[in-house]
Amino acid sequence: MRSWLRDIADFFFPRTCRVCGKVLLHNEEYLCMQCMLDMPRTGFAMEQDNAMAQLFYGKLPVERATAYFYFTKGSDYRRLIHRIKYNGEKECGYYLGKMMARELFSAGFFKGVDYIVPVPLHRSKERKRGYNQSEWIAQGIADEAGIELCADALVCRTHRDSQTQKGIYDRYLATREAFELLPNTPLVGAHVLLVDDVVTTGATLLACGEAFVKGGARQVSMATLAAAK
Ligand SMILES: [Zn+2]
């Protein structure tokens, strides 16, 4: 936006920080400078054997794994994820994807990555929400890193809300079989960077990663905006 236009818009409709609620300054976007500085970074990108990579040990060969920041229950940064996921603030997800990519770039995280793929939502869920938050985050990363986004090759077959009645083991099996890499996509033989909003147990990322391997992808890396702590 042109700078004088933004000044006028800010005067009538003040933009506020999505974490602390303070009115943003002219040069700030979505988060104020202080909340950007206070963000509890994981530092995973600088460490090969980090806690997120360890979630997949013995289960799936993962090239690199990282999350931008930690969230804990009830924290302001958890509310930030909630806004991106449920409150329609997808552009904020895109912006944070770009911010994360800047740090990852300097850490050499994108070396050899051919495609960026968001974790898909089940079609009915995406229709209800109107967007896939992971796709907006992934698009931000893709634009900043200059790597192509591929959002239609990995599909989600199972509606996860319909699993709430099932036991833990059945749910685990259903998650494992929920994702499928479509045949004849450019992802065959490629190094794929899988992107999601958060990582908790890693079950969803694992299921997607297994679908990549089964479908013929060469290497899998993972990046999420936030990691549970
Ligand atoms: Zn703030």
Residues whose N, C-alpha, C, O or C-beta is under 5 A from the ligand:
A	BS01	ZN	C17 V19 C20 G21 C32 C35
